[in-house]
Amino acid sequence: IAARVQWAEIRTESLLAQLQMSIEYAPKGCPADLQLRVRIDNNSGRALDSLSWRIAAYRPGERTNLVEERYNNPAYSGDSPLAAGQHWEHCLPVPPLRSGYRASSLEFRIEQRKGRFL
């Protein structure tokens, strides 16, 4: 049983690695209250059923995440799975940042992806 679970985890990690995900601060392309644009390109060859991730924010060249830890992780889960070869794009709110930092001066990254494929 353990070998089967490990195989399934490796398979999922391989599929997740084939997802192309980007995030950018886009105040001109998104509504005022949803200024982060996220795009997922499903290059995995399998339909993506669900996906969650963590948004992190860094000052250029630094390694300290400036997002407050209480922030809930965003997720993709649509009425239908994201088919192979398709993309999903959505605007999300900027997560709460540590005091003294502005979103416009930070680099945003997607980390800790977890997903399920059909």
N, CA, C and O atoms as CSV, one atom per row, in Angstrom:
chain,resi,resn,atom,element,x,y,z
A,1,ILE,N,N,0.836,-1.190,0.000
A,1,ILE,CA,C,0.000,0.000,0.000
A,1,ILE,C,C,0.879,1.250,0.000
A,1,ILE,O,O,0.591,2.210,-0.715
A,2,ALA,N,N,1.935,1.243,0.789
A,2,ALA,CA,C,2.815,2.413,0.876
A,2,ALA,C,C,3.451,2.717,-0.473
A,2,ALA,O,O,3.584,3.883,-0.845
A,3,ALA,N,N,3.843,1.689,-1.203
A,3,ALA,CA,C,4.454,1.895,-2.520
A,3,ALA,C,C,3.448,2.516,-3.480
A,3,ALA,O,O,3.813,3.373,-4.286
A,4,ARG,N,N,2.210,2.104,-3.408
A,4,ARG,CA,C,1.175,2.657,-4.283
A,4,ARG,C,C,0.913,4.129,-3.958
A,4,ARG,O,O,0.749,4.945,-4.865
A,5,VAL,N,N,0.874,4.464,-2.686
A,5,VAL,CA,C,0.669,5.848,-2.268
A,5,VAL,C,C,1.843,6.700,-2.742
A,5,VAL,O,O,1.645,7.802,-3.254
A,6,GLN,N,N,3.053,6.198,-2.574
A,6,GLN,CA,C,4.234,6.933,-3.008
A,6,GLN,C,C,4.228,7.123,-4.523
A,6,GLN,O,O,4.575,8.198,-5.011
A,7,TRP,N,N,3.843,6.105,-5.262
A,7,TRP,CA,C,3.767,6.212,-6.719
A,7,TRP,C,C,2.754,7.284,-7.118
A,7,TRP,O,O,3.020,8.080,-8.019
A,8,ALA,N,N,1.595,7.311,-6.455
A,8,ALA,CA,C,0.560,8.306,-6.771
A,8,ALA,C,C,1.061,9.720,-6.471
A,8,ALA,O,O,0.785,10.648,-7.231
A,9,GLU,N,N,1.791,9.886,-5.377
A,9,GLU,CA,C,2.331,11.204,-5.041
A,9,GLU,C,C,3.365,11.656,-6.064
A,9,GLU,O,O,3.385,12.825,-6.451
A,10,ILE,N,N,4.216,10.749,-6.500
A,10,ILE,CA,C,5.223,11.079,-7.510
A,10,ILE,C,C,4.540,11.443,-8.822
A,10,ILE,O,O,4.954,12.387,-9.495
A,11,ARG,N,N,3.520,10.718,-9.181
A,11,ARG,CA,C,2.764,10.988,-10.418
A,11,ARG,C,C,2.120,12.378,-10.347
A,11,ARG,O,O,2.187,13.140,-11.311
A,12,THR,N,N,1.507,12.703,-9.229
A,12,THR,CA,C,0.875,14.011,-9.067
A,12,THR,C,C,1.918,15.122,-9.128
A,12,THR,O,O,1.691,16.144,-9.775
A,13,GLU,N,N,3.051,14.937,-8.468
A,13,GLU,CA,C,4.121,15.940,-8.517
A,13,GLU,C,C,4.610,16.150,-9.942
A,13,GLU,O,O,4.902,17.277,-10.342
A,14,SER,N,N,4.699,15.076,-10.702
A,14,SER,CA,C,5.115,15.180,-12.103
A,14,SER,C,C,4.105,15.983,-12.921
A,14,SER,O,O,4.489,16.805,-13.753
A,15,LEU,N,N,2.840,15.749,-12.691
A,15,LEU,CA,C,1.791,16.487,-13.395
A,15,LEU,C,C,1.780,17.958,-12.971
A,15,LEU,O,O,1.619,18.843,-13.812
A,16,LEU,N,N,1.951,18.222,-11.673
A,16,LEU,CA,C,1.994,19.601,-11.187
A,16,LEU,C,C,3.162,20.368,-11.794
A,16,LEU,O,O,3.052,21.562,-12.072
A,17,ALA,N,N,4.274,19.680,-11.997
A,17,ALA,CA,C,5.449,20.330,-12.586
A,17,ALA,C,C,5.187,20.766,-14.026
A,17,ALA,O,O,5.870,21.651,-14.542
A,18,GLN,N,N,4.206,20.150,-14.671
A,18,GLN,CA,C,3.886,20.498,-16.056
A,18,GLN,C,C,2.877,21.642,-16.168
A,18,GLN,O,O,2.590,22.113,-17.268
A,19,LEU,N,N,2.345,22.087,-15.036
A,19,LEU,CA,C,1.468,23.262,-15.037
A,19,LEU,C,C,2.345,24.498,-15.098
A,19,LEU,O,O,3.328,24.609,-14.366
A,20,GLN,N,N,1.996,25.403,-15.950
A,20,GLN,CA,C,2.708,26.675,-16.018
A,20,GLN,C,C,1.833,27.697,-15.306
A,20,GLN,O,O,0.701,27.955,-15.714
A,21,MET,N,N,2.369,28.274,-14.239
A,21,MET,CA,C,1.605,29.227,-13.448
A,21,MET,C,C,2.368,30.537,-13.371
A,21,MET,O,O,3.585,30.556,-13.184
A,22,SER,N,N,1.635,31.628,-13.517
A,22,SER,CA,C,2.259,32.940,-13.380
A,22,SER,C,C,1.354,33.830,-12.534
A,22,SER,O,O,0.137,33.653,-12.484
A,23,ILE,N,N,1.989,34.787,-11.875
A,23,ILE,CA,C,1.253,35.748,-11.062
A,23,ILE,C,C,1.927,37.100,-11.244
A,23,ILE,O,O,3.154,37.200,-11.260
A,24,GLU,N,N,1.120,38.124,-11.379
A,24,GLU,CA,C,1.685,39.463,-11.535
A,24,GLU,C,C,0.773,40.494,-10.892
A,24,GLU,O,O,-0.446,40.334,-10.841
A,25,TYR,N,N,1.393,41.542,-10.409
A,25,TYR,CA,C,0.653,42.686,-9.895
A,25,TYR,C,C,0.158,43.455,-11.113
A,25,TYR,O,O,0.962,43.970,-11.890
A,26,ALA,N,N,-1.154,43.538,-11.286
A,26,ALA,CA,C,-1.731,44.124,-12.497
A,26,ALA,C,C,-2.862,45.088,-12.155
A,26,ALA,O,O,-4.021,44.789,-12.438
A,27,PRO,N,N,-2.557,46.236,-11.555
A,27,PRO,CA,C,-3.616,47.167,-11.169
A,27,PRO,C,C,-4.375,47.746,-12.354
A,27,PRO,O,O,-5.529,48.147,-12.204
A,28,LYS,N,N,-3.754,47.800,-13.532
A,28,LYS,CA,C,-4.455,48.348,-14.700
A,28,LYS,C,C,-5.285,47.293,-15.425
A,28,LYS,O,O,-6.226,47.643,-16.137
A,29,GLY,N,N,-4.960,46.015,-15.263
A,29,GLY,CA,C,-5.676,44.962,-15.970
A,29,GLY,C,C,-6.705,44.234,-15.131
A,29,GLY,O,O,-7.434,43.381,-15.638
A,30,CYS,N,N,-6.768,44.567,-13.846
A,30,CYS,CA,C,-7.696,43.903,-12.931
A,30,CYS,C,C,-8.499,44.950,-12.165
A,30,CYS,O,O,-8.089,46.108,-12.094
A,31,PRO,N,N,-9.640,44.559,-11.590
A,31,PRO,CA,C,-10.419,45.494,-10.773
A,31,PRO,C,C,-9.607,46.004,-9.576
A,31,PRO,O,O,-8.646,45.362,-9.151
A,32,ALA,N,N,-9.993,47.143,-9.047
A,32,ALA,CA,C,-9.249,47.801,-7.964
A,32,ALA,C,C,-9.077,46.914,-6.733
A,32,ALA,O,O,-8.057,47.011,-6.050
A,33,ASP,N,N,-10.040,46.060,-6.437
A,33,ASP,CA,C,-9.939,45.207,-5.246
A,33,ASP,C,C,-9.344,43.835,-5.535
A,33,ASP,O,O,-9.210,43.017,-4.625
A,34,LEU,N,N,-8.986,43.573,-6.789
A,34,LEU,CA,C,-8.420,42.285,-7.207
A,34,LEU,C,C,-7.223,42.549,-8.120
A,34,LEU,O,O,-7.325,42.371,-9.333
A,35,GLN,N,N,-6.106,42.965,-7.560
A,35,GLN,CA,C,-5.004,43.473,-8.374
A,35,GLN,C,C,-3.911,42.464,-8.726
A,35,GLN,O,O,-2.901,42.843,-9.320
A,36,LEU,N,N,-4.088,41.203,-8.376
A,36,LEU,CA,C,-3.122,40.173,-8.774
A,36,LEU,C,C,-3.737,39.300,-9.861
A,36,LEU,O,O,-4.820,38.742,-9.682
A,37,ARG,N,N,-3.045,39.186,-10.979
A,37,ARG,CA,C,-3.532,38.332,-12.072
A,37,ARG,C,C,-2.776,37.001,-12.018
A,37,ARG,O,O,-1.546,36.965,-12.038
A,38,VAL,N,N,-3.542,35.914,-11.948
A,38,VAL,CA,C,-2.986,34.560,-11.936
A,38,VAL,C,C,-3.408,33.864,-13.220
A,38,VAL,O,O,-4.558,33.958,-13.649
A,39,ARG,N,N,-2.451,33.163,-13.825
A,39,ARG,CA,C,-2.755,32.394,-15.031
A,39,ARG,C,C,-2.187,30.993,-14.849
A,39,ARG,O,O,-1.051,30.814,-14.410
A,40,ILE,N,N,-3.006,30.003,-15.197
A,40,ILE,CA,C,-2.596,28.605,-15.159
A,40,ILE,C,C,-2.737,28.047,-16.568
A,40,ILE,O,O,-3.815,28.118,-17.158
A,41,ASP,N,N,-1.662,27.495,-17.108
A,41,ASP,CA,C,-1.684,26.784,-18.378
A,41,ASP,C,C,-1.504,25.309,-18.070
A,41,ASP,O,O,-0.490,24.911,-17.497
A,42,ASN,N,N,-2.474,24.504,-18.445
A,42,ASN,CA,C,-2.416,23.072,-18.165
A,42,ASN,C,C,-1.714,22.354,-19.314
A,42,ASN,O,O,-2.330,22.048,-20.335
A,43,ASN,N,N,-0.432,22.092,-19.139
A,43,ASN,CA,C,0.363,21.375,-20.133
A,43,ASN,C,C,0.603,19.929,-19.719
A,43,ASN,O,O,1.507,19.280,-20.245
A,44,SER,N,N,-0.186,19.421,-18.795
A,44,SER,CA,C,0.074,18.118,-18.186
A,44,SER,C,C,-0.416,16.932,-19.009
A,44,SER,O,O,0.046,15.810,-18.801
A,45,GLY,N,N,-1.329,17.154,-19.925
A,45,GLY,CA,C,-1.904,16.027,-20.652
A,45,GLY,C,C,-3.072,15.376,-19.923
A,45,GLY,O,O,-3.688,14.452,-20.454
A,46,ARG,N,N,-3.392,15.843,-18.708
A,46,ARG,CA,C,-4.521,15.340,-17.921
A,46,ARG,C,C,-5.371,16.518,-17.474
A,46,ARG,O,O,-4.862,17.630,-17.329
A,47,ALA,N,N,-6.643,16.290,-17.257
A,47,ALA,CA,C,-7.539,17.340,-16.774
A,47,ALA,C,C,-7.230,17.658,-15.312
A,47,ALA,O,O,-7.073,16.756,-14.490
A,48,LEU,N,N,-7.146,18.938,-15.002
A,48,LEU,CA,C,-6.895,19.399,-13.636
A,48,LEU,C,C,-8.233,19.568,-12.937
A,48,LEU,O,O,-9.064,20.372,-13.361
A,49,ASP,N,N,-8.443,18.814,-11.872
A,49,ASP,CA,C,-9.708,18.866,-11.146
A,49,ASP,C,C,-9.705,19.975,-10.101
A,49,ASP,O,O,-10.689,20.702,-9.965
A,50,SER,N,N,-8.604,20.109,-9.363
A,50,SER,CA,C,-8.523,21.150,-8.339
A,50,SER,C,C,-7.058,21.484,-8.095
A,50,SER,O,O,-6.168,20.666,-8.331
A,51,LEU,N,N,-6.828,22.701,-7.620
A,51,LEU,CA,C,-5.471,23.167,-7.369
A,51,LEU,C,C,-5.514,24.246,-6.300
A,51,LEU,O,O,-6.344,25.153,-6.358
A,52,SER,N,N,-4.628,24.147,-5.335
A,52,SER,CA,C,-4.477,25.211,-4.345
A,52,SER,C,C,-3.004,25.583,-4.288
A,52,SER,O,O,-2.134,24.789,-4.645
A,53,TRP,N,N,-2.742,26.790,-3.837
A,53,TRP,CA,C,-1.366,27.271,-3.769
A,53,TRP,C,C,-1.268,28.373,-2.731
A,53,TRP,O,O,-2.272,28.836,-2.190
A,54,ARG,N,N,-0.049,28.775,-2.467
A,54,ARG,CA,C,0.228,29.861,-1.535
A,54,ARG,C,C,0.837,31.010,-2.322
A,54,ARG,O,O,1.715,30.798,-3.158
A,55,ILE,N,N,0.376,32.223,-2.057
A,55,ILE,CA,C,0.963,33.410,-2.671
A,55,ILE,C,C,2.015,33.953,-1.705
A,55,ILE,O,O,1.755,34.129,-0.514
A,56,ALA,N,N,3.193,34.210,-2.238
A,56,ALA,CA,C,4.275,34.802,-1.459
A,56,ALA,C,C,4.675,36.116,-2.126
A,56,ALA,O,O,4.512,36.283,-3.335
A,57,ALA,N,N,5.194,37.036,-1.337
A,57,ALA,CA,C,5.645,38.333,-1.854
A,57,ALA,C,C,7.039,38.620,-1.306
A,57,ALA,O,O,7.298,38.459,-0.114
A,58,TYR,N,N,7.929,39.045,-2.194
A,58,TYR,CA,C,9.316,39.297,-1.811
A,58,TYR,C,C,9.774,40.629,-2.355
A,58,TYR,O,O,9.335,41.055,-3.423
A,59,ARG,N,N,10.654,41.287,-1.628
A,59,ARG,CA,C,11.371,42.433,-2.194
A,59,ARG,C,C,12.379,41.859,-3.169
A,59,ARG,O,O,12.954,40.806,-2.895
A,60,PRO,N,N,12.615,42.507,-4.293
A,60,PRO,CA,C,13.568,41.976,-5.282
A,60,PRO,C,C,14.921,41.660,-4.644
A,60,PRO,O,O,15.519,42.489,-3.958
A,61,GLY,N,N,15.381,40.434,-4.894
A,61,GLY,CA,C,16.670,39.994,-4.389
A,61,GLY,C,C,16.678,39.506,-2.949
A,61,GLY,O,O,17.734,39.132,-2.439
A,62,GLU,N,N,15.534,39.498,-2.284
A,62,GLU,CA,C,15.475,39.052,-0.893
A,62,GLU,C,C,14.691,37.756,-0.761
A,62,GLU,O,O,13.999,37.342,-1.691
A,63,ARG,N,N,14.801,37.114,0.403
A,63,ARG,CA,C,14.211,35.794,0.598
A,63,ARG,C,C,13.190,35.734,1.733
A,63,ARG,O,O,12.797,34.643,2.146
A,64,THR,N,N,12.759,36.874,2.237
A,64,THR,CA,C,11.783,36.900,3.319
A,64,THR,C,C,10.394,37.138,2.740
A,64,THR,O,O,10.151,38.152,2.086
A,65,ASN,N,N,9.480,36.192,2.986
A,65,ASN,CA,C,8.112,36.320,2.510
A,65,ASN,C,C,7.405,37.399,3.329
A,65,ASN,O,O,7.393,37.344,4.559
A,66,LEU,N,N,6.822,38.370,2.649
A,66,LEU,CA,C,6.197,39.514,3.306
A,66,LEU,C,C,4.682,39.400,3.416
A,66,LEU,O,O,4.025,40.360,3.819
A,67,VAL,N,N,4.115,38.257,3.071
A,67,VAL,CA,C,2.675,38.036,3.214
A,67,VAL,C,C,2.392,37.606,4.645
A,67,VAL,O,O,3.086,36.750,5.194
A,68,GLU,N,N,1.369,38.204,5.243
A,68,GLU,CA,C,0.955,37.808,6.587
A,68,GLU,C,C,0.523,36.344,6.570
A,68,GLU,O,O,-0.168,35.910,5.648
A,69,GLU,N,N,0.921,35.596,7.566
A,69,GLU,CA,C,0.668,34.152,7.607
A,69,GLU,C,C,-0.812,33.782,7.717
A,69,GLU,O,O,-1.178,32.649,7.402
A,70,ARG,N,N,-1.642,34.673,8.139
A,70,ARG,CA,C,-3.066,34.347,8.314
A,70,ARG,C,C,-3.845,34.313,6.999
A,70,ARG,O,O,-5.039,34.013,6.989
A,71,TYR,N,N,-3.181,34.617,5.908
A,71,TYR,CA,C,-3.837,34.676,4.605
A,71,TYR,C,C,-4.284,33.292,4.154
A,71,TYR,O,O,-3.521,32.331,4.248
A,72,ASN,N,N,-5.515,33.188,3.665
A,72,ASN,CA,C,-6.026,31.918,3.147
A,72,ASN,C,C,-5.477,31.659,1.753
A,72,ASN,O,O,-5.357,32.581,0.947
A,73,ASN,N,N,-5.146,30.417,1.473
A,73,ASN,CA,C,-4.595,30.060,0.170
A,73,ASN,C,C,-5.681,30.083,-0.900
A,73,ASN,O,O,-6.755,29.514,-0.706
A,74,PRO,N,N,-5.407,30.740,-2.027
A,74,PRO,CA,C,-6.371,30.708,-3.124
A,74,PRO,C,C,-6.365,29.344,-3.800
A,74,PRO,O,O,-5.454,28.542,-3.595
A,75,ALA,N,N,-7.376,29.094,-4.596
A,75,ALA,CA,C,-7.493,27.790,-5.239
A,75,ALA,C,C,-8.238,27.904,-6.556
A,75,ALA,O,O,-9.056,28.801,-6.758
A,76,TYR,N,N,-7.931,26.970,-7.448
A,76,TYR,CA,C,-8.722,26.801,-8.655
A,76,TYR,C,C,-9.640,25.626,-8.400
A,76,TYR,O,O,-9.182,24.543,-8.036
A,77,SER,N,N,-10.910,25.826,-8.585
A,77,SER,CA,C,-11.866,24.726,-8.615
A,77,SER,C,C,-13.077,25.261,-9.349
A,77,SER,O,O,-13.873,26.023,-8.802
A,78,GLY,N,N,-13.194,24.862,-10.557
A,78,GLY,CA,C,-14.303,25.329,-11.376
A,78,GLY,C,C,-15.433,24.328,-11.403
A,78,GLY,O,O,-15.357,23.267,-10.783
A,79,ASP,N,N,-16.488,24.675,-12.132
A,79,ASP,CA,C,-17.603,23.752,-12.294
A,79,ASP,C,C,-17.180,22.538,-13.116
A,79,ASP,O,O,-17.751,21.455,-12.986
A,80,SER,N,N,-16.180,22.735,-13.955
A,80,SER,CA,C,-15.663,21.620,-14.749
A,80,SER,C,C,-14.143,21.657,-14.679
A,80,SER,O,O,-13.556,22.720,-14.479
A,81,PRO,N,N,-13.503,20.504,-14.843
A,81,PRO,CA,C,-12.037,20.460,-14.771
A,81,PRO,C,C,-11.385,21.292,-15.873
A,81,PRO,O,O,-11.970,21.512,-16.934
A,82,LEU,N,N,-10.169,21.748,-15.602
A,82,LEU,CA,C,-9.386,22.487,-16.590
A,82,LEU,C,C,-8.719,21.454,-17.493
A,82,LEU,O,O,-7.782,20.769,-17.085
A,83,ALA,N,N,-9.209,21.353,-18.708
A,83,ALA,CA,C,-8.741,20.322,-19.640
A,83,ALA,C,C,-7.286,20.538,-20.021
A,83,ALA,O,O,-6.762,21.649,-19.932
A,84,ALA,N,N,-6.653,19.474,-20.438
A,84,ALA,CA,C,-5.272,19.556,-20.926
A,84,ALA,C,C,-5.231,20.527,-22.104
A,84,ALA,O,O,-6.111,20.510,-22.965
A,85,GLY,N,N,-4.204,21.367,-22.134
A,85,GLY,CA,C,-4.047,22.333,-23.210
A,85,GLY,C,C,-4.845,23.618,-23.024
A,85,GLY,O,O,-4.743,24.526,-23.848
A,86,GLN,N,N,-5.631,23.712,-21.967
A,86,GLN,CA,C,-6.440,24.904,-21.708
A,86,GLN,C,C,-5.751,25.786,-20.672
A,86,GLN,O,O,-4.801,25.365,-20.012
A,87,HIS,N,N,-6.246,27.020,-20.539
A,87,HIS,CA,C,-5.716,27.904,-19.509
A,87,HIS,C,C,-6.854,28.530,-18.711
A,87,HIS,O,O,-8.003,28.565,-19.150
A,88,TRP,N,N,-6.503,29.017,-17.539
A,88,TRP,CA,C,-7.433,29.695,-16.637
A,88,TRP,C,C,-6.739,30.956,-16.175
A,88,TRP,O,O,-5.572,30.921,-15.786
A,89,GLU,N,N,-7.446,32.064,-16.214
A,89,GLU,CA,C,-6.890,33.341,-15.776
A,89,GLU,C,C,-7.905,34.019,-14.875
A,89,GLU,O,O,-9.106,34.012,-15.146
A,90,HIS,N,N,-7.400,34.605,-13.798
A,90,HIS,CA,C,-8.308,35.199,-12.824
A,90,HIS,C,C,-7.575,36.288,-12.046
A,90,HIS,O,O,-6.365,36.199,-11.841
A,91,CYS,N,N,-8.294,37.297,-11.621
A,91,CYS,CA,C,-7.728,38.334,-10.762
A,91,CYS,C,C,-8.086,38.015,-9.316
A,91,CYS,O,O,-9.218,37.641,-9.009
A,92,LEU,N,N,-7.104,38.168,-8.435
A,92,LEU,CA,C,-7.265,37.871,-7.019
A,92,LEU,C,C,-6.875,39.096,-6.194
A,92,LEU,O,O,-6.151,39.965,-6.680
A,93,PRO,N,N,-7.351,39.172,-4.949
A,93,PRO,CA,C,-6.939,40.288,-4.095
A,93,PRO,C,C,-5.479,40.136,-3.679
A,93,PRO,O,O,-4.964,39.024,-3.564
A,94,VAL,N,N,-4.831,41.257,-3.459
A,94,VAL,CA,C,-3.474,41.238,-2.905
A,94,VAL,C,C,-3.591,40.768,-1.462
A,94,VAL,O,O,-4.406,41.306,-0.711
A,95,PRO,N,N,-2.803,39.783,-1.053
A,95,PRO,CA,C,-2.889,39.313,0.334
A,95,PRO,C,C,-2.397,40.386,1.296
A,95,PRO,O,O,-1.653,41.283,0.898
A,96,PRO,N,N,-2.807,40.300,2.560
A,96,PRO,CA,C,-2.310,41.255,3.550
A,96,PRO,C,C,-0.785,41.162,3.642
A,96,PRO,O,O,-0.227,40.074,3.784
A,97,LEU,N,N,-0.129,42.305,3.561
A,97,LEU,CA,C,1.326,42.357,3.610
A,97,LEU,C,C,1.783,42.877,4.968
A,97,LEU,O,O,1.041,43.566,5.667
A,98,ARG,N,N,2.993,42.540,5.320
A,98,ARG,CA,C,3.566,43.086,6.551
A,98,ARG,C,C,3.578,44.608,6.466
A,98,ARG,O,O,3.675,45.183,5.382
A,99,SER,N,N,3.482,45.230,7.592
A,99,SER,CA,C,3.410,46.683,7.678
A,99,SER,C,C,4.601,47.343,6.985
A,99,SER,O,O,5.747,46.922,7.144
A,100,GLY,N,N,4.298,48.393,6.209
A,100,GLY,CA,C,5.335,49.184,5.568
A,100,GLY,C,C,5.674,48.787,4.143
A,100,GLY,O,O,6.546,49.404,3.532
A,101,TYR,N,N,5.014,47.778,3.596
A,101,TYR,CA,C,5.322,47.325,2.233
A,101,TYR,C,C,4.152,47.589,1.300
A,101,TYR,O,O,2.991,47.458,1.691
A,102,ARG,N,N,4.466,47.962,0.063
A,102,ARG,CA,C,3.449,48.216,-0.967
A,102,ARG,C,C,3.538,47.114,-2.020
A,102,ARG,O,O,4.630,46.687,-2.393
A,103,ALA,N,N,2.401,46.669,-2.486
A,103,ALA,CA,C,2.349,45.607,-3.491
A,103,ALA,C,C,3.108,45.984,-4.757
A,103,ALA,O,O,3.712,45.121,-5.395
A,104,SER,N,N,3.085,47.239,-5.121
A,104,SER,CA,C,3.717,47.678,-6.367
A,104,SER,C,C,5.237,47.525,-6.340
A,104,SER,O,O,5.870,47.518,-7.396
A,105,SER,N,N,5.832,47.402,-5.160
A,105,SER,CA,C,7.287,47.293,-5.073
A,105,SER,C,C,7.762,45.857,-4.835
A,105,SER,O,O,8.951,45.629,-4.613
A,106,LEU,N,N,6.848,44.895,-4.879
A,106,LEU,CA,C,7.184,43.512,-4.547
A,106,LEU,C,C,7.063,42.580,-5.745
A,106,LEU,O,O,6.372,42.879,-6.719
A,107,GLU,N,N,7.748,41.446,-5.652
A,107,GLU,CA,C,7.607,40.353,-6.621
A,107,GLU,C,C,6.715,39.298,-5.984
A,107,GLU,O,O,6.956,38.883,-4.850
A,108,PHE,N,N,5.702,38.869,-6.694
A,108,PHE,CA,C,4.792,37.848,-6.180
A,108,PHE,C,C,5.138,36.505,-6.812
A,108,PHE,O,O,5.506,36.426,-7.985
A,109,ARG,N,N,5.013,35.453,-6.008
A,109,ARG,CA,C,5.313,34.098,-6.484
A,109,ARG,C,C,4.250,33.140,-5.995
A,109,ARG,O,O,3.600,33.358,-4.973
A,110,ILE,N,N,4.095,32.070,-6.757
A,110,ILE,CA,C,3.195,30.989,-6.371
A,110,ILE,C,C,4.055,29.870,-5.805
A,110,ILE,O,O,5.014,29.429,-6.438
A,111,GLU,N,N,3.704,29.415,-4.605
A,111,GLU,CA,C,4.465,28.376,-3.923
A,111,GLU,C,C,3.528,27.305,-3.388
A,111,GLU,O,O,2.317,27.514,-3.307
A,112,GLN,N,N,4.081,26.178,-3.030
A,112,GLN,CA,C,3.374,25.075,-2.368
A,112,GLN,C,C,2.096,24.663,-3.101
A,112,GLN,O,O,1.004,24.667,-2.532
A,113,ARG,N,N,2.258,24.315,-4.358
A,113,ARG,CA,C,1.100,23.878,-5.152
A,113,ARG,C,C,0.670,22.470,-4.739
A,113,ARG,O,O,1.494,21.583,-4.511
A,114,LYS,N,N,-0.639,22.301,-4.654
A,114,LYS,CA,C,-1.223,20.983,-4.364
A,114,LYS,C,C,-2.404,20.826,-5.297
A,114,LYS,O,O,-3.242,21.722,-5.403
A,115,GLY,N,N,-2.475,19.692,-5.974
A,115,GLY,CA,C,-3.554,19.539,-6.937
A,115,GLY,C,C,-4.027,18.111,-7.088
A,115,GLY,O,O,-3.446,17.167,-6.554
A,116,ARG,N,N,-5.109,17.997,-7.841
A,116,ARG,CA,C,-5.691,16.687,-8.139
A,116,ARG,C,C,-6.047,16.661,-9.619
A,116,ARG,O,O,-6.647,17.602,-10.139
A,117,PHE,N,N,-5.683,15.605,-10.276
A,117,PHE,CA,C,-5.943,15.434,-11.703
A,117,PHE,C,C,-6.908,14.266,-11.908
A,117,PHE,O,O,-6.990,13.349,-11.091
A,118,LEU,N,N,-7.624,14.331,-13.011
A,118,LEU,CA,C,-8.554,13.239,-13.358
A,118,LEU,C,C,-7.876,12.265,-14.293
A,118,LEU,O,O,-8.486,11.277,-14.703
